[in-house]
């Protein structure tokens, strides 16, 4: 087998076992964690400044 053919075959990796539904769930969870962190940071800064 030539070197070029071998390199082409290496590029085609098998698809991951993660389904589309699992990817969407993971994305939603990441966004929810990010939103919770933002809310916590804002409320902490308001608490420190004495507005709450």
C-alpha positions, 0 to 999 in steps of 0.5 A: 500500500502506498504512503498516500493511500495509508495517510488517506485511510488514517484520516477517516476515523470512526464516528463517535458513539455520542448520539445527537440527542446526548450532544444537545443535552450536554450543550443545554447543561453547559449553557445552564451551568454558565447561566447559573455562574453568571447569576451567582457572580451578579448577585454576589457583586450586588450583595458586596456593593450593598444593593441587595 
